[in-house]
Amino acid sequence: MIKSIGVLGAGQMGNGIAHVFAQQGYDVVLFDISETQLEKALAIIRKNLERQAKKGVISDSLVAESVDRIKTTTEMTDLANVDFAIEAVTEHEPLKLEIFRKLDNIVKAGSILASNTSSIPITKIASATTRPDKVIGMHFMNPVPIMKLVEVIRGHATSDETFESTARLIGVLDKQMAVSQDYPGFIVNRILIPMINEAIFALYEGIATAEDIDKGMKLGTNQPMGPLALADFIGLDTILAIANVLYEGFKEPKYRPCPLLVKMVNAGYLGKKSGRGFFIY
């Protein structure tokens, strides 16, 4: 039975994952190499829980209870006894492989190791461990406490038991599951990233302004956010990383990242988190 959850990475995705598990009564160990980032994550989690309480989504008493269930640490060895570990670090394949090698040695035998990767093949991640049957993709959407979807990806060796345990967890979190085969980008980003990349090409080629591109897609296709604003929200470095995974994985020209995207990432214009992307923040 899964009672304790380890979360690796206290960034935007990691703090959201820790939030939803703690809210549902799980003991959470939140790991990050930065103590400052851990403090920031706890503050964000508390603020978001308080917002939920103010809206009547959760009781006031659940705010403190949930925060108290989260233990923060800068030592990965503190994850040794968790029943289920979820990696949510930067979308960088060598880093993820290194983390899974370490996790495999640290986390007790029998525990499931999941990745929140949005594009990197789970089979490759699992190959860095001695328990590929216990490795699975569990891709949450951002912002985690609000978005209902969790994309689940089975690696080549993922067992039925691992899949079923993960599916039960998603049910407890009151989220919906979409199951994908283990190919680059899975479902959501296989479709979303080429759309965003095409919007960037439209800007690059002078088809329209960023404002009109987003207005066209919002009002013309009923999307809540235009593709360029969405790219800024996700982070242009993340968009480029996923686009490169698609391009390298399929070797098809249609996945080639737009030169303007590459240029903006090189310039440090990463979107909302840097204060500037296709729009100014």
Summary of the structure (lengths in Angstrom):
residues: 281
radius of gyration: 19.0
end to end distance: 44.7
largest distance: 55.9
contacts: 947
relative contact order: 0.10
helix: 52%
strand: 15%
